[in-house]
Amino acid sequence: MAEVHARVDKHGNVHIAKKNRIRRFGVADFVLLALLTLLGLIILYPFYNAILVSLVPNTVYLRYQGLMLWPPEVTLEAYSFTFQSSLIWYGFKNSFLITVIGTVYNMVLTILCAYALTKPIPGGKVIRFLIVFTMYFSGGLIPFYLLIRDLGLIDTLWSMILPTGINIMYMLIISNYFKSLPPALEESAKIDGATDLRILWSVILPLSLPLLATFTLYYAVERWNEWYNAMLFVKNVENWPLQNVLRTIINDVNMMATQNIPGQAKPDIKGDAIKMSSIIIGMAPIMCLYPFLQRYFLSGMTLGAVKE
């Protein structure tokens, strides 16, 4: 806070001086800080524990019963075992392609549909109702499979990209945000001869960067975690995304750990470490997007854009 003091000199001029005053840290602030700190630790510890389990030997993990604050011994055997699988590199490549192509595909369709719904088109309310209707009702799994088969998308990456074009909830939020922008922005652009697509590209999108960055991240996370359509439509293991590959590795580890072949020693497989290393491997790449998109999570981009 700033305390303002005013004085008048002998010539009649008024001088204003500001004196900074730091507000005291009260009991309510301390309680709020303690609660937020506790909440942050509760949220972060499972991730931290997953990293610890993936790095420590299995005997150390069992000795501490999963409650560690610092790894007394570090080993990379779990990561080495996971990356020895040749399928994991196919998984990284496929998930990268699905994420990049799928996110661009999602955002283009979502933005165009959201912008179209802001216009007074004939039957706009009926179209909006039909779009929202698909949020609650679908044709079912069997018609969905038959459609993908008839389109020739079985065993291709496109079966994991094309079927999910628009998240209706995301589209409605973006559409409502477009409606909230001052109409004078579009009116002035139309006076200059701009088309609707030009207005969308040069006026609407630059003012919507924080919102678009947020939903780009949401779409990217959904695409990176793609596994369901791969399970339904993809048989060739070289076309599997990363999540399905990691699932197969974990299943193989569990099978190897439980098998009992006479005359053959049971392999020393650390099941928990493999699981946690798979979680870290699957989570780390998409986490790298946050630093690049964080600066767009701002508000008030339209303040001062129109002066009337």
Residue pairs with C-beta under 8 A, 6 or more apart in sequence:
1 20
1 21
1 22
1 23
2 18
2 19
2 20
2 21
3 18
3 19
3 20
3 21
4 16
4 17
4 18
4 19
5 16
5 17
5 18
5 19
6 14
6 15
6 16
6 17
7 14
7 15
7 17
8 14
8 15
9 15
49 66
49 68
50 276
50 279
50 280
51 276
51 280
52 61
52 68
52 71
53 61
53 66
53 272
53 273
53 276
54 78
54 79
54 273
54 276
54 277
54 279
54 280
55 71
55 74
55 75
55 76
55 78
55 273
56 68
56 71
56 72
56 73
56 74
56 75
56 273
57 73
57 75
57 77
57 270
58 270
58 272
58 273
60 71
60 72
60 73
61 68
61 272
61 273
77 270
77 273
78 270
78 273
78 274
78 276
78 277
79 277
79 281
81 253
81 269
81 274
81 277
82 88
82 246
82 249
82 274
82 277
82 278
82 281
85 245
85 249
87 237
87 238
87 240
87 245
87 248
87 249
88 242
88 245
88 246
88 249
88 281
90 237
90 238
90 239
90 240
90 245
91 240
91 241
91 242
91 243
91 244
91 245
91 246
92 242
92 285
94 157
94 239
94 240
94 241
94 242
95 223
95 224
95 226
95 241
95 242
95 243
95 285
96 285
97 157
98 157
98 160
98 161
98 223
98 224
98 226
98 241
99 220
99 223
99 224
99 286
101 161
102 160
102 161
102 164
102 219
102 223
102 226
103 216
103 219
103 220
103 223
105 161
105 162
105 165
106 164
106 165
106 166
106 167
106 219
106 223
107 212
107 215
107 216
107 219
109 165
109 166
110 166
110 167
110 170
110 171
110 174
110 215
110 219
111 174
111 200
111 205
111 212
113 131
113 166
113 171
113 175
114 171
114 172
114 174
114 175
114 178
115 175
115 178
115 196
115 200
115 204
117 124
117 127
117 128
117 131
117 171
117 175
118 175
118 178
118 179
119 196
121 127
131 168
131 171
132 168
132 172
134 168
135 168
135 169
138 144
139 147
141 232
144 163
145 232
145 233
148 154
148 159
148 163
148 232
148 233
151 162
153 159
153 162
153 233
154 233
154 234
154 235
155 233
155 234
155 235
155 236
155 239
156 234
156 239
157 239
159 229
159 230
159 232
159 233
159 234
160 226
160 229
160 230
160 233
160 234
160 241
163 229
164 222
164 229
167 218
167 219
167 222
170 215
170 218
170 219
173 211
173 215
174 208
174 211
174 212
174 215
177 208
177 211
178 204
178 208
181 204
181 207
181 208
181 302
182 302
182 305
182 306
184 306
184 308
185 203
185 204
185 207
185 305
185 306
186 199
186 203
186 204
189 198
189 199
189 202
189 203
190 199
194 202
194 203
205 212
207 301
207 302
207 305
208 301
209 296
209 301
210 296
210 297
210 298
210 299
210 301
212 296
213 293
213 296
213 297
214 293
214 296
214 297
216 293
217 289
217 290
217 293
220 286
220 289
221 286
224 242
224 282
224 285
224 286
225 243
225 282
225 286
226 241
226 243
227 241
227 243
227 244
227 247
230 239
230 240
230 241
230 243
230 244
231 244
234 240
234 244
237 245
237 248
240 248
242 281
242 282
243 282
246 278
246 281
246 282
249 274
249 278
250 271
250 274
250 275
250 278
253 269
253 271
253 274
253 275
254 271
256 267
256 269
257 266
257 267
257 269
257 271
259 266
260 266
